[in-house]
């Protein structure tokens, strides 16, 4: 893990909104970790393609969640991932 995190900044999901407002994250190599706390049943977009929505949380502040939309190959590969997975 130390090797993977070398020269990267950890930003907690619960801090993401404030960090986006204060810093230009496009210029920083950063990572975050989250737990799937809720999965929405796969939906169909107007174009007919199926997608998933996950609600992620870092378990530090349960009121601060991030919605992650999965489309295309990412949806196909990961839509069955279990709730509670990190």
KETI-51333 format. One record per residue (C-alpha): x, y, z; residue in three letters; residue number from 1. Coordinates in nm, 4 decimals. Each point is the difference from the previous one (the first is absolute). Layout:
<rs>
+----------+----------+----------+-----+-----+
|       px |       py |       pz |  aa |   i |
+----------+----------+----------+-----+-----+
|        X |        Y |        Z | ALA | NUM |
...
+----------+----------+----------+-----+-----+
</rs>
This chain:
<rs>
+----------+----------+----------+-----+-----+
|       px |       py |       pz |  aa |   i |
+----------+----------+----------+-----+-----+
|   0.0000 |   0.0000 |   0.0000 | UNK |   1 |
|   0.2884 |   0.2358 |   0.0762 | UNK |   2 |
|   0.1357 |  -0.0514 |  -0.3501 | UNK |   3 |
|  -0.3420 |   0.0612 |  -0.1606 | UNK |   4 |
|  -0.0542 |   0.3157 |   0.2071 | UNK |   5 |
|   0.3461 |   0.1474 |  -0.0603 | UNK |   6 |
|  -0.0305 |   0.3617 |  -0.1215 | UNK |   7 |
|  -0.3800 |  -0.0124 |   0.0217 | UNK |   8 |
|  -0.2281 |   0.1944 |   0.2283 | UNK |   9 |
|  -0.2789 |  -0.1769 |   0.1897 | UNK |  10 |
|  -0.3255 |   0.1941 |  -0.0009 | UNK |  11 |
|  -0.2818 |  -0.1449 |   0.2072 | UNK |  12 |
|  -0.3379 |  -0.0174 |  -0.1722 | UNK |  13 |
|  -0.1499 |   0.2091 |   0.2799 | UNK |  14 |
|   0.2567 |   0.2735 |  -0.0828 | UNK |  15 |
|  -0.0421 |  -0.0147 |  -0.3764 | UNK |  16 |
|  -0.2527 |   0.2828 |  -0.0355 | UNK |  17 |
|   0.2078 |   0.2459 |   0.2018 | UNK |  18 |
|   0.3222 |  -0.1059 |  -0.1757 | UNK |  19 |
|  -0.1601 |   0.0510 |  -0.3425 | UNK |  20 |
|  -0.0956 |   0.3533 |   0.1029 | UNK |  21 |
|   0.3421 |   0.0850 |   0.1454 | UNK |  22 |
|   0.2498 |  -0.1799 |  -0.2248 | UNK |  23 |
|   0.0505 |  -0.0776 |  -0.3664 | UNK |  24 |
|  -0.0050 |  -0.3786 |   0.0272 | UNK |  25 |
|   0.0782 |  -0.0409 |  -0.3690 | UNK |  26 |
|   0.3566 |   0.1033 |   0.0791 | UNK |  27 |
|   0.0402 |  -0.2455 |   0.2893 | UNK |  28 |
|   0.0452 |  -0.3772 |  -0.0109 | UNK |  29 |
|  -0.2607 |  -0.0972 |   0.2592 | UNK |  30 |
|  -0.1902 |  -0.3085 |   0.1088 | UNK |  31 |
|  -0.3029 |  -0.0735 |   0.2108 | UNK |  32 |
|  -0.1604 |  -0.3060 |   0.1517 | UNK |  33 |
|  -0.3665 |  -0.0699 |   0.0483 | UNK |  34 |
|  -0.2473 |  -0.2626 |   0.1059 | UNK |  35 |
|  -0.3066 |  -0.0718 |  -0.2116 | UNK |  36 |
|  -0.2737 |   0.0874 |   0.2489 | UNK |  37 |
|  -0.2873 |  -0.0109 |  -0.2488 | UNK |  38 |
|  -0.0530 |  -0.1305 |  -0.3516 | UNK |  39 |
|  -0.2811 |   0.1178 |  -0.2224 | UNK |  40 |
|  -0.1565 |  -0.2621 |  -0.2271 | UNK |  41 |
|   0.1563 |   0.0367 |  -0.3476 | UNK |  42 |
|  -0.1824 |   0.2604 |  -0.2078 | UNK |  43 |
|  -0.0433 |   0.0607 |  -0.3725 | UNK |  44 |
|   0.1094 |   0.3343 |  -0.1414 | UNK |  45 |
|  -0.1979 |   0.1802 |  -0.2710 | UNK |  46 |
|   0.2339 |  -0.1526 |  -0.2586 | UNK |  47 |
|  -0.0869 |  -0.3515 |   0.1222 | UNK |  48 |
|   0.3328 |  -0.0688 |   0.1668 | UNK |  49 |
|  -0.0027 |  -0.1445 |   0.3497 | UNK |  50 |
|   0.1866 |   0.1617 |   0.2882 | UNK |  51 |
|   0.0356 |  -0.0375 |   0.3762 | UNK |  52 |
|   0.0204 |   0.2468 |   0.2856 | UNK |  53 |
|   0.1929 |  -0.0703 |   0.3171 | UNK |  54 |
|  -0.0044 |   0.2102 |   0.3160 | UNK |  55 |
|   0.3478 |   0.0004 |   0.1558 | UNK |  56 |
|   0.1065 |   0.1033 |   0.3480 | UNK |  57 |
|   0.3264 |  -0.0031 |   0.1969 | UNK |  58 |
|  -0.1804 |  -0.1001 |   0.3235 | UNK |  59 |
|   0.1344 |   0.3115 |   0.1711 | UNK |  60 |
|  -0.3092 |   0.2157 |  -0.0613 | UNK |  61 |
|  -0.3045 |  -0.2028 |  -0.1047 | UNK |  62 |
|  -0.1762 |   0.3179 |  -0.1179 | UNK |  63 |
|   0.2667 |   0.0661 |  -0.2650 | UNK |  64 |
|  -0.0458 |  -0.2378 |  -0.2933 | UNK |  65 |
|   0.1229 |   0.0150 |  -0.3575 | UNK |  66 |
|  -0.2074 |  -0.1364 |  -0.2872 | UNK |  67 |
|   0.1981 |  -0.1957 |  -0.2564 | UNK |  68 |
|  -0.1605 |  -0.0651 |  -0.3381 | UNK |  69 |
|   0.1263 |  -0.3070 |  -0.1870 | UNK |  70 |
|  -0.0448 |  -0.0093 |  -0.3783 | UNK |  71 |
|   0.1126 |  -0.2195 |  -0.2882 | UNK |  72 |
|   0.2661 |  -0.2625 |   0.0647 | UNK |  73 |
|   0.0416 |   0.1127 |   0.3620 | UNK |  74 |
|  -0.3698 |  -0.0652 |   0.0642 | UNK |  75 |
|   0.0168 |  -0.3386 |  -0.1768 | UNK |  76 |
|   0.3036 |  -0.1083 |   0.1997 | UNK |  77 |
|  -0.0994 |   0.1281 |   0.3456 | UNK |  78 |
|  -0.3806 |   0.0274 |   0.0300 | UNK |  79 |
|  -0.0185 |  -0.3216 |   0.2060 | UNK |  80 |
|   0.2501 |   0.1247 |   0.2598 | UNK |  81 |
|  -0.1502 |  -0.0493 |   0.3469 | UNK |  82 |
|  -0.1124 |   0.2803 |   0.2236 | UNK |  83 |
|   0.2543 |   0.0362 |   0.2818 | UNK |  84 |
|   0.2958 |  -0.0514 |  -0.2328 | UNK |  85 |
|   0.2934 |   0.2431 |   0.0363 | UNK |  86 |
+----------+----------+----------+-----+-----+
</rs>
